[in-house]
């Protein structure tokens, strides 16, 4: 019986990991990403610097690092913060909604081009023991609860796979953990086919903290 249970868990985990690729790798429409990094820098230094740093490395752990992030992913997130056709934004944030409201489509592409070209600052995990627990989940998932390995979508070195899967390497642990919680409660629901919601609901609070800690010290 234990052998059958183990095989079932392996199959379930594999199906979940595969489904995340199948459903999320094909966006509804192609995204125009070509932007002017120089113009994006002008916007970044005037509008974004206080929260995300001059070159996309945030000094505030609750705010994400943007340096080196895929342009396609940044464009999607910025657009998701916007209210479209009178409908509520797909991703809720009073602060970000106010920041992106005046930005044109060209501004968004330019910002994405700028941040994508910036060199990420290497992060460091502060809790070695917690990071070691997180590495097991990141690389191998949790078969007992059906949590797939994070590396299957975000790559072993945390570089991500554009356009859908973002770069995670070096991201602040506080920010990553907060996003996992938001996905779990659907406070954040802009993930394709609710893949991240499904995964987060299967993770314990300790697992979220652990994998976030490991990610903070992961280097591309």
URTACOR-V501649 format. One record per pair of residues at least 12 apart in sequence whose C-alpha atoms are under 7 Angstrom apart, sorted by sequence separation. I is the first residue (numbers start at 1). J is the second residue. D is the distance in whole Angstrom. If there is no record, write none. Layout:
BEGIN
I|J|D  I|J|D
END
This chain:
BEGIN
51|63|6  52|64|7  55|67|6  81|93|7  137|149|6  138|150|5  139|151|6  153|165|6  154|166|7  157|169|7  52|65|6  138|151|6  154|167|7  183|196|6  184|197|5  183|197|5  81|96|6  82|97|6  81|97|5  184|200|5  139|156|7  183|200|6  184|201|5  82|100|6  82|101|6  180|200|6  78|100|7  180|208|7  78|108|7  177|208|6  177|209|6  75|108|6  75|109|6  177|212|6  176|212|5  75|112|6  33|71|7  74|112|6  33|72|6  173|212|5  173|213|5  31|72|7  71|112|5  71|113|6  173|215|7  173|216|5  171|215|6  172|216|5  71|116|5  170|215|6  171|216|5  69|115|7  70|116|6  169|215|6  170|216|4  68|115|6  69|116|5  123|170|4  168|215|6  169|216|6  170|217|5  67|115|5  68|116|4  122|170|6  170|218|5  66|115|6  67|116|6  68|117|6  169|218|5  170|219|6  68|118|5  169|219|5  67|118|5  68|119|6  169|220|6  67|119|6  68|120|5  147|199|6  67|120|5  147|202|6  145|202|6  56|115|6  158|218|7  157|218|7  159|220|6  157|219|6  158|220|6  55|118|6  157|220|5  57|121|7  40|107|7  44|111|7  43|111|7  40|110|4  41|111|7  39|110|6  40|111|4  37|110|5  40|113|7  41|114|6  134|207|7  138|211|6  35|109|5  36|110|5  37|111|7  40|114|5  137|211|6  34|109|6  35|110|4  33|109|6  37|113|5  38|114|7  134|210|4  135|211|6  36|113|6  37|114|4  133|210|6  134|211|4  35|113|5  131|210|6  134|213|7  135|214|6  130|210|5  131|211|7  134|214|5  131|213|5  132|214|7  130|213|7  131|214|4  125|213|6  125|214|6  72|162|7  73|163|6  72|163|5  73|164|6  125|216|5  70|162|6  124|216|6  125|217|4  73|166|6  123|216|5  124|217|4  123|217|5  123|218|7  70|166|7  92|188|7  69|166|7  70|167|7  91|188|6  122|219|6  69|167|6  91|189|7  90|189|7  91|190|6  90|190|6  65|171|6  64|171|7  64|172|7  61|172|5  64|175|6  62|174|6  63|175|6  61|174|6  62|175|5  61|175|6  13|143|6  17|148|6  16|148|7  10|143|6  13|146|5  9|143|6  12|146|6  13|147|6  9|144|6  13|148|5  17|152|7  9|146|6  25|164|6  24|164|6  24|192|5  23|192|7  23|193|7  20|195|6
END
